[in-house]
């Protein structure tokens, strides 16, 4: 929560913090602020980019709830040299890039912390690209962000939709595409970047879910066919073949 905050020139001189913060309002309150000679009022679902390198004033209430995305100056300014032109400008809640950024950050928060350097780099680039797009950063870098950031975030949307619906026997690339406002061809193109097809993603999630259920003692009273059906398999023989090929033993042996 933020009721009142002020960052003065003396504060800036006392520390080395010169990074950027994207403030995203998650409550039905308003945060008023001022920086670089601009006043802003950020309502529910809206956002504004500020920096610790310039004096800042913020006035809110004890009911403010925010999601803050913090990016070092060296990273964001390198990607968008004129990013300071976008400081303290309100970003509308309907901004497509902002919506994708929110969902991407939630996706990262829900999983285990990233460890592999290449994964950390990929996540950082995606977040930076989406901030550049959401704030309206201009120039060649913004065009590159459009190619990278939106595509990466949409891939995460597709994967999340598959993860939420894999047990539905009617799941298809066409249905996922329609729910996300994309084409089925584009969904397949996105998944090609993972090296695993749509059908393979669905099958793996179904098999992992079935394996987990079979290994849980509370499900000992359930038949293998029941578990297969719950996990999205309509053909038990097909399930048995896929399970044995994936894990090296039969579903019954997994109990």
N, C-alpha and C positions, 0 to 999 in steps of 0.2 A: 504494500500500500504506500501511496505517496500523498502526504497532506501539504507539505511545503519543502522545497529544496532549492538551494542557491549555490551555484559554483562561481566563485569570484576569481579575479585575476591572481589574487594572492594564493588561492588554492591551486591554480594551474601551475604557478611558479614553484610550489612546494612538492609537487609529485611529477612523475613521468607519464602520467596517464593522458594520452592524446587520442585514444581510440574513438570509435563510433558506437552508438547504441540506437537500434531501431526499437522504439517504444510502441508496443501493440496493445491497445486497450481491450480487455476481455470482459469488462463490466459495463453496466448501463449508467456510468458516471462520465464526467468530462474532466480531462486534465488540461489546464491552460498553461501555456509556457511562452517563453521568449528567448530567442537566440539570434545572433547576427542581424539585429534590427528587425526581426520578424516575430509577430505574435501568432500563436497557433492554439486551436482548441480541438482536441482529439476526442471524439466520441466512441461509442461502442463499436468494436470491429475495425476502427480506423487506426492509423499509425503515423508516426513522424520520426524522421532521422535527426539525431542530435549528435554533438561531439563533445568530448571532455576537454578539447583543446581551446574552446571558446567559452566565455562567461555564459551562464545558463540560469534561468529562473523557471520553476515549475510550481504550480499550485493545484492541488487536487482535493480529495476528501479521504476519510478513513475507510471508505468502501471501494476505493480504487483497486483493481486487480489487473496486473500487467504481465505480459510476456516480453522479456527483453532479449534481443539478439545482439550480442556484443561482438564487434569485429575490430581487430587491430587496424590502426591507420595505414600501416605499411601495406597491408593486403588490399583493403578496399580502395585506397587512393591510387594504388598501382593499377588496379583493374579499371577504375574510372577516375582519371586525373581531375575532372571537374565536378567531382561528387559534392564538394562544399557548396556548389550552387544550389543543391537540393536540400540543404539543411532547413529544418523548422518549417517544412511544407507538409501540409496534411495529405495523407494518402487515403483515398476513399476505401471504405470497407468492401466495395464491389470490384476493386482492382484485382484482375486475374492473377497477376504475379504475386501479390500479397497473399491471396487465398492459397496458392500453391506453396508459398513459403511457410505459412502456418501449418499446413498439413505435413510438409516435409519435416519440419522441426518436431512435430508431434510424433511422426514416424521414428525419428532418431531417438527421441526421449523414451519411447516405449520399448526399444531394444537394448541389448547389452552395449556398453561403451565400446566405441571403435578402437581397435588396437593397431591393425596393419597400417603402415604409413600411407600406402596407396589409397586405402579407404578413407582415411582422414583427409587426404588431399582432395579426393573426389567430393566428399561431403562439403568441405570448405568452399570449393569452387562453385558448387551448386547453390549454396547459401549466398555467396557473394554475387553470383549472376542474378539471382532472383531479387536481391536487394537493389541491384542496379536497374533492373526492369521495373520494379515497383516504384522506385523513386523517380523514374523517368530520365535516368542518366543518358546523355546523348553520345553520338559518335560511333566509331567502328567497334569499340568495345561493347557497346550496348547490342549491336547486331550479333556479335559473337555470343553474348549472354543469351540472346533469344534462341540460338541454336543449341546451347548447352543446358542452361538452367531450366527452361520450360520442358525440354525433352526429358531431362533427368527426373524432374518432379512428376511429370506425367507417367513415367515408368513406375515410380513409387506408388502412384495412384492405382495403376493397373495391378501391381503386385498385391497391394492392400485389398483391392476388390476381390481378387482371386482367393486370398487368404480368408476373407470373410464369407465366401460363398462356395468353396470347393466341394462341400458335402451336398450341394444341391445338384441332383442328377441332370438338371436342365442348364447348368452353367455352360456358356459358350463364349468365344471371343466376340461374337456379334452382340450378345447381350451385355457383356462388360463394356464394350465400345459404346453402345447406346446409352448406358447409365452414366458414362463419363463424357458424353458428347463428342466422341471420337469415331473414326471409321474402324472397321474390323481389320482392314489392311494396315492401318497405322499401329494398332495394338500388336499385330504380329511383328511389324518392323521394330517396335520398341523392345519386344521380348527377344528378338534376335541378338540384341546387344548383351543379353545375359548368357547366351549360348544354350538356352533351354527353351523349347517351344511351349506354347500355351498348354497343349495336352500334357506335356511332360511335367509342367508346374503343377497342374491339377492332380495328376496321378501321384506325384511324390507327396503332396500334402495329404491326400487320402490314405496312402500307405502308412505314412508317419502317424496319422491319427489312429488308424486301425491298430498299428503296433502298440501304441500307447495304451489303448483301451484293452487290448488282449493281455497286456502285462500287469494291469491293475486288478488286484484281488477282488475289489468290489464288483467287478464285471464277470466273475467266475460263473455266475448263473446264467449268463447270456450265451446264446449259440453264436458260433462263428458267423453264420449267415446274417444274424441280426446286426452284429457289429459291422459287417461289410456293408449292409444296407444303410446304416446310420452314417457311415463315412462316405456315401455317395456311389457305392458299387451296386448295380442292379443285376449283375451276373456273378454268382458265387464262384463258378469255375474260373472265370477270368480273374477274379480277385485272388484265388488260390495260386494261379500261375504267376501273376504279377508279384505277389507277396514273396513266393519262394525265389523268384529271380532276383528280387531286390535285397532280401535278407539272408538267403541261403538256407532257409528252413521253412516248414509249413506254418500256417497260422496256429494250428493246434499246438505245435511245439513251442510257440511263443508264450504260452500260458504257464 
